[in-house]
Amino acid sequence: MAWNVFKYCSVLRALGSVMILLVLGIIGVSYYAVVVCTYGPALFNGGLDSITAFVVLLLFHFLLVMLLWSYFSVVITDPGGVPPNWTPTLDEERGDNPLVGSEDGGINLISNQSAMHSQRTNLGIRFCQKCNRFKPPRCHHCSVCGRCILKMDHHCVWVVNCVGAMNYKYFLLFLFYTFLETGLVTISLLPVFIPFFTDEEIHGTPASLVGSFITFVLNLAFVLSIMGFLIMHLSLVKRNTTTIEAFEKKTTPKWHYDLGWKLNFEQVLGKNKNYWFIPAYSEDDLERLALLKGASSNGQIEQASRGGWALPSTEQPQNSGRVMPDRSGSSHLQRNGKKKN
């Protein structure tokens, strides 16, 4: 009998605030070792020691603020659920099945689920059996959260939340600043750690020495593991894919959501590069994200959830209209070789 990993989802739900307390506990131990025991007192030594301590403490606190800001942004931000009463919309002008309507007219698929059940695969319509509702492209069901998540990447136990369309930038920045912070702590505590394995005299109280030793080992382990995790996610963003999609597609000559590395990064971090390293969005990018929250029509929501505000297509039929993206991420209607703005 196959092993069902989803039976442990209730355990992940129960972790809840325990994981947040664990993260804060690790940060607290690191703060004690770096600031209280090592570089705080060194500020008053004078000379080069004071300058070094000032630089280390300045970097440490700046990275700590950015880390906590990014972390709690991931924790409290909804990853993006399917808007209520969302239904897929297929345009007759594009040559799609006229049975599929929108909120403005036509036939609603919700009221015709039984009739359309056998046609969903052929139409490319995705349906969640657990939520008993239709779901947009790139949307997956999270068994821990118990709902479908837009552009779901994975459920992260460290942030006690799903990582999806609305909070993926914050998660990426959390990895980035955690990598920098743990790297800084590891390097700054190296002079304290080396004497444990040499004949040099070890200074400090038993509590400070134990705290420094544990902090060094923990941060060294985190910086090595997070480095690999960060590189993996940067490569996913570069190809405009997610962890789930990378696992599902396995081998694909050309991923059809890939618009080029620059546009792919803009879709996650925003078009305003001044906000790339801040866990926040500009007003223009927030308006664009509103599409995923269901603030606009179904067609716009579906287009936005496809991962680039417009869906690149690998095929260009001669006799049917199709929304085609340009390199700026916008779209136009191409029909029989002509453009319709």
C-alpha positions in Angstrom: 0.0 0.0 0.0 1.3 3.4 -1.0 2.5 5.7 1.8 0.2 8.7 2.2 2.2 11.7 3.3 -1.0 13.9 3.6 -2.1 12.1 6.7 0.6 14.1 8.5 -0.9 17.5 7.4 -2.8 17.8 10.7 0.6 17.6 12.5 1.9 20.5 10.4 -1.2 22.6 11.2 -0.6 21.9 14.9 3.0 23.3 14.8 1.6 26.7 14.2 3.1 29.3 16.5 5.7 26.8 17.8 7.8 27.2 14.6 7.6 31.0 14.9 8.8 30.8 18.5 11.6 28.5 17.3 12.7 31.0 14.7 12.6 33.8 17.3 14.5 31.6 19.7 17.3 31.0 17.2 17.5 34.7 16.6 17.5 35.4 20.3 20.5 33.0 20.9 22.4 34.6 18.0 21.7 38.1 19.4 22.9 37.1 22.8 26.2 35.6 21.4 27.0 38.4 18.9 25.7 41.5 20.6 25.7 40.9 24.4 28.7 38.6 24.8 31.1 39.4 22.0 30.8 42.7 20.1 28.8 44.8 22.5 31.6 44.8 25.1 34.2 45.2 22.4 32.8 48.6 21.5 34.5 50.0 24.6 37.9 48.4 24.0 39.1 51.3 21.8 41.2 51.3 18.7 40.5 48.8 15.9 38.4 46.5 18.1 35.9 49.3 18.6 35.7 50.0 14.9 35.3 46.4 14.0 32.6 45.9 16.6 30.7 49.0 15.4 30.7 47.7 11.8 29.6 44.2 12.8 26.8 45.5 15.1 25.6 47.9 12.4 25.4 45.2 9.7 23.9 42.7 12.2 21.1 45.0 13.2 20.3 46.2 9.7 20.1 42.6 8.4 18.1 41.5 11.4 15.5 44.2 10.8 15.2 43.2 7.1 15.1 39.5 8.0 12.3 40.0 10.6 10.4 42.4 8.2 10.5 39.8 5.4 9.7 36.9 7.7 6.6 38.3 9.2 5.5 39.6 5.8 5.5 35.9 4.7 3.7 34.8 7.8 0.9 37.3 7.8 0.4 37.8 4.1 -2.3 35.6 2.4 -0.5 33.6 -0.3 -3.5 34.1 -2.7 -6.6 32.1 -2.8 -9.0 31.6 -5.7 -11.6 34.4 -5.7 -15.1 33.4 -4.6 -17.3 32.1 -7.4 -14.4 32.2 -9.9 -15.1 30.4 -13.1 -12.9 30.0 -16.2 -13.7 32.1 -19.2 -13.1 31.0 -22.8 -13.5 33.5 -25.5 -15.6 32.5 -28.6 -13.5 34.9 -30.7 -10.5 32.8 -29.8 -12.2 29.7 -31.1 -12.9 28.2 -27.7 -16.0 26.3 -26.7 -18.9 28.6 -26.5 -20.5 26.7 -23.6 -18.0 28.4 -21.3 -19.2 31.8 -20.2 -18.2 34.6 -17.9 -19.8 36.8 -15.3 -20.9 39.2 -18.1 -22.9 36.6 -20.0 -22.9 33.1 -21.5 -23.2 29.9 -19.6 -21.7 29.5 -16.2 -19.7 26.3 -15.7 -20.6 26.1 -12.0 -24.2 25.4 -13.0 -23.1 22.9 -15.6 -20.5 20.9 -13.8 -22.1 17.5 -14.6 -22.5 18.3 -18.3 -19.0 19.7 -18.6 -17.2 17.1 -16.4 -16.2 14.9 -19.4 -15.0 17.9 -21.4 -12.7 19.5 -18.8 -9.6 17.7 -19.9 -10.1 18.6 -23.6 -10.8 22.3 -22.7 -7.8 22.5 -20.4 -10.1 23.4 -17.5 -8.7 22.5 -14.1 -11.0 21.4 -11.3 -10.2 20.7 -7.6 -12.0 17.7 -6.3 -11.3 18.6 -2.7 -12.5 22.2 -2.9 -15.2 21.1 -5.4 -14.5 24.2 -7.6 -12.6 25.3 -10.6 -9.1 26.7 -10.2 -7.0 29.0 -12.4 -3.8 28.0 -14.2 -0.8 27.4 -12.0 -3.1 27.0 -9.0 -2.7 23.9 -6.7 -4.5 22.6 -3.6 -2.6 22.7 -0.3 -3.6 19.9 2.0 -2.2 21.7 5.0 -4.1 25.0 4.4 -7.1 23.1 3.1 -7.6 25.3 0.0 -6.3 26.1 -3.5 -3.4 28.6 -3.7 -2.6 30.8 -6.7 0.8 30.0 -8.2 1.6 27.8 -5.2 5.3 27.0 -4.6 5.1 24.9 -1.4 3.8 25.0 2.1 6.6 26.1 4.4 6.6 25.0 8.0 9.1 27.7 9.0 6.7 30.5 8.1 3.5 28.5 9.0 2.0 29.5 5.7 1.8 28.6 2.0 4.2 30.3 -0.3 2.2 31.5 -3.3 1.6 34.4 -5.7 1.0 37.1 -3.1 3.9 36.4 -0.7 6.6 34.7 -2.8 8.6 37.9 -3.0 8.7 38.1 0.8 9.7 34.5 1.1 12.6 35.0 -1.4 13.8 38.1 0.5 13.5 36.1 3.8 15.9 33.5 2.4 18.2 36.3 1.1 18.5 38.2 4.3 18.7 35.0 6.4 21.6 33.9 4.3 23.4 37.2 4.8 22.6 37.3 8.5 23.7 33.7 9.3 26.8 34.3 7.1 27.7 37.4 9.1 27.2 35.7 12.4 29.3 32.7 11.4 32.2 34.9 10.2 32.0 37.2 13.2 32.0 34.3 15.7 34.8 32.4 14.0 37.5 34.1 16.2 35.6 32.9 19.3 35.0 29.4 17.9 38.6 28.6 16.8 40.1 28.7 20.4 37.9 25.8 21.4 40.2 23.5 19.2 43.5 25.2 19.9 45.8 25.9 22.8 44.7 29.6 22.9 43.2 31.0 26.1 39.5 31.1 26.0 37.9 34.3 27.5 34.4 34.6 28.7 31.9 33.1 31.2 30.7 29.5 30.8 27.3 30.8 29.7 28.8 33.1 27.0 31.1 30.4 25.7 28.3 27.8 25.4 26.0 30.4 23.8 28.7 31.4 21.3 29.6 27.7 20.5 25.9 26.8 19.9 25.3 29.9 17.8 28.3 29.3 15.6 27.2 25.7 14.9 23.6 26.6 14.2 24.4 29.5 11.9 27.0 27.6 10.0 24.4 24.8 9.4 21.8 27.4 8.3 24.0 29.4 6.0 25.1 26.2 4.1 21.6 24.9 3.8 19.9 28.2 2.9 22.6 28.9 0.3 21.5 25.9 -1.7 17.8 26.7 -1.1 18.3 30.3 -2.2 20.2 29.3 -5.4 17.4 26.9 -6.2 14.7 29.5 -5.9 16.6 32.1 -7.8 16.9 29.6 -10.7 13.1 28.9 -10.4 12.4 32.6 -10.6 14.7 33.0 -13.6 12.7 30.4 -15.5 9.3 31.6 -14.2 8.4 28.3 -12.5 7.7 27.0 -9.1 8.9 24.1 -7.0 5.7 22.2 -7.7 5.8 22.9 -11.5 9.5 22.0 -11.6 8.7 18.6 -10.1 5.7 18.0 -12.3 7.2 19.0 -15.7 10.6 17.4 -15.0 11.8 17.6 -18.6 10.4 20.3 -20.9 12.3 21.8 -23.9 10.8 25.3 -23.4 8.7 26.3 -20.4 5.8 28.2 -21.9 5.5 30.7 -19.0 9.2 31.8 -19.4 9.3 35.4 -20.7 13.0 35.9 -20.2 14.9 36.3 -17.0 14.3 40.1 -16.7 10.5 39.9 -17.0 10.4 36.8 -14.9 12.1 38.6 -12.0 9.8 41.6 -12.5 6.8 39.4 -12.0 8.0 38.3 -8.6 9.9 41.4 -7.3 7.9 44.1 -9.2 8.6 46.4 -12.0 10.0 49.2 -9.8 13.6 48.1 -9.0 13.8 50.4 -6.1 11.5 48.0 -4.2 13.3 44.8 -5.2 15.2 44.3 -1.9 12.3 45.6 0.3 9.4 43.4 1.4 6.9 45.8 -0.1 5.5 46.8 -3.5 5.1 50.1 -5.3 1.6 51.5 -5.9 1.7 50.4 -9.6 2.7 46.8 -8.6 0.0 46.7 -5.9 -2.6 47.6 -8.5 -1.3 44.7 -10.7 -1.4 42.3 -7.7 -5.0 43.3 -7.1 -5.9 41.2 -10.2 -5.0 38.1 -8.2 -7.1 39.2 -5.3 -10.2 39.1 -7.4 -10.6 42.8 -7.7 -11.1 42.6 -11.5 -13.0 40.5 -13.9 -12.5 36.8 -14.3 -10.6 37.1 -17.5 -8.1 39.4 -15.9 -7.7 37.3 -12.9 -7.0 34.2 -15.0 -4.6 36.1 -17.1 -2.7 37.4 -14.0 -2.6 34.0 -12.4 -0.9 32.5 -15.4 2.3 34.0 -14.1 3.1 36.9 -16.3 -0.1 38.9 -16.6 -0.2 37.4 -20.1 0.3 33.7 -21.2 3.0 32.9 -23.7 1.9 30.3 -26.2 4.0 27.8 -28.0 1.5 27.5 -30.8 0.0 30.1 -33.1 -3.0 28.8 -35.0 -3.8 30.4 -38.3 -7.5 30.4 -38.0 -8.3 31.3 -34.5 -7.7 34.3 -32.3 -5.3 34.0 -29.4 -4.0 36.3 -26.7 -0.2 36.6 -27.4 2.3 38.3 -25.1 4.8 40.8 -26.2 8.2 41.2 -24.5 6.9 43.9 -22.1 4.4 41.4 -20.6 1.3 43.0 -22.1 -0.9 41.3 -24.6 -2.7 41.9 -27.9 -5.2 39.8 -29.9 -3.7 38.1 -32.9 -6.2 36.8 -35.4 -5.3 35.6 -38.9 -2.0 37.4 -38.8 -3.5 40.8 -37.8 -3.3 42.6 -34.5 -6.3 44.0 -32.7 -5.5 46.5 -30.0 
